[in-house]
């Protein structure tokens, strides 16, 4: 399996593939999210539908990162994956979709968010995996009532969040040599 530049970086550090790639890019994604100064990121965020110490299967998940953008009053449930099958990610999205009002309420409760906030899943995948993920997202079962539905996730490719493409202090992209 060839992981291109990322694989070179990881092999240079004498670390095994592919698990280390995931860890490395979770950090890259986190830094990308944090580059916008109005966004605060909590990694490995536990979404727990039931308050207290009950960790019931199917009622709690660890999200790779939750990014709260205070300027946009939005909460991004961020997941990073290299999986070509994307089975675990799609299974998680289906569970979130089924429990979406409870998922958002749990985050409001545990993060002390008051007022109106827009919640949305935000997925980070390699460019080559994007088309298959889009197809799988399209068939996720949703509740009939529109107000109970999980929004269509934002998909950002990992190639878009490389640190040399944007300014780390404000998140603005550098102009490319092809920009007019």
N, C-alpha and C positions, 0 to 999 in steps of 0.2 A: 504494500500500500504506500503510495507516494503522497506526502502531505505538503510538498512544495516548500516554500519559504518557512512556513511554520515548522515543518518536519526538520528542516535544517537547523532552526533555532533550538529545537528540543534535543535533537541528536547531539548538537554542539555541547549541550549541558549534560550529556550522558544520562539522559532520563528516558524511561521506556515510553513507547507509543502504544495506543493512542490516548490512554487516560490522561497523561500529562498535557496533551494538547487541549483537552477540555479545560483543565485547570488553568492553563496559560491563557486561553481565550476568554475564560470567565473574567479574569483580571483585565484583559484588554477591553472587554465590553463594559466592565464597571468603570474604568477610566474614561471611556467614551461617554457614558451616561453622566459622569461627574463633571465633565468638561463644561457643561452648561451650569452656570453658577446658581441658578434657581432650582436645581435638581439635587436632591439628597437620596443616597442609595443605601439600602440595608440588604446585605448579602445573606444568603441561606436563610431567608425569611420563612418562618413557620406560619403557614395559614392554618389556623385551627378553628373549625366551625363551632365547636362546643367550648364555651368558656370553662376555665378550671384546668384540672390536670388529667382530663380524659383524652387519651390519644387513640381514638377509635379508628380502625382501618377504614379507609374511604372517606374519612371526615377530617383529615389533616394531610398537608403536603408541605414539603420544603421547596420553596421557590428559589431559583438561583439568585435572583435579586428583585427587590421591589424598589422602583425608582419613583419618588414623589417629586413632581415638578410644581413648585408653589406658584410660579408665574402663570402656568396654564391650568392650575388646579386639576392636574391629572395624575393618576397612579398607574404606573406600568408594571405589570407582572411579567418579569423578564426570565426567559428560559434560553439557555445556550445548548446546542447539541450538534454533534458531528454524525449522528446515526443516519445511515442511509435508509433504514426501514422506518425510522422515526416513531416506532411503535409506542415507546414509553411516553413520548411527548404527546402524541395524538390521544393516547389513553387518558393522560392528565387533562388535556384540553376538553375531552368529552366529560370527564368528571366535573371540571370547573363549570362547563356549560350547564350541566344538570343542576348544579348547586349555585349558579352565579349570584343570585341575590344574597345568599348566605356567605359566599366567598367575600363579596364586597363589604358586607356588614361586619364580618370577622376582622377584616383589615381596618375598617373604620374604628371598631372597638379597641383593637389591640394597639393601634397607632395613634389613638386619640384625635382622629380626623373629624372635624365638625364642619357642617355646611355642605355645599354641593361640590362633588368631585366626580371626575370622569375616570372610570376604571377600564383598562384595556390590556389584554395580553400582548406582549412584545417578544417576538421570537427572533433569535439570532442563529443563522445556519449558513453553511458554505453555499456559495452561488450555485454550484451544481445540484444541490439538494432542494433548492427553492421550488422548482416546478412540481415536484412530487408532493412537497408539503402543502402547496396551495391546493392541489387536487384533493388531498386528504382532509384539509380543513373544510372544503366545500361540502363534504358529506357528513360533517359532525351534526348529530341530532341536536335540535334546539327546541325549547318549549314553544308551544303555540302562541302564547301571549308575548307580544313584542317587548313589553317592558321588563320581562324576565330573561331576555336573551343576552348572552355574552356577545360583546362586539366582535366583529371579525378581527383577528389578531393582526398587528403590524408585523411585517417580516422585514428584517434588515439582514443583509448578507454580512458575513464576517469580514469579507474583503472591503466593505464600506467603513469599518470601524478601525482600520489600521491607524496607529497613532501618528504617522507621518502625513496623514491626509487632512488633519484638522489642528487648530490651535488648542493646546491643552488648557489655556486660561479662560477661553470663552466659547469653545466648541465650534467656532466658525471654520468652515472648510477653507483650505488654501486654494488659491486659483491654480488650475492646472495649466500646463503649457498649451492646451487645446482650447482654453476659454478665450472668448473674444474680448 
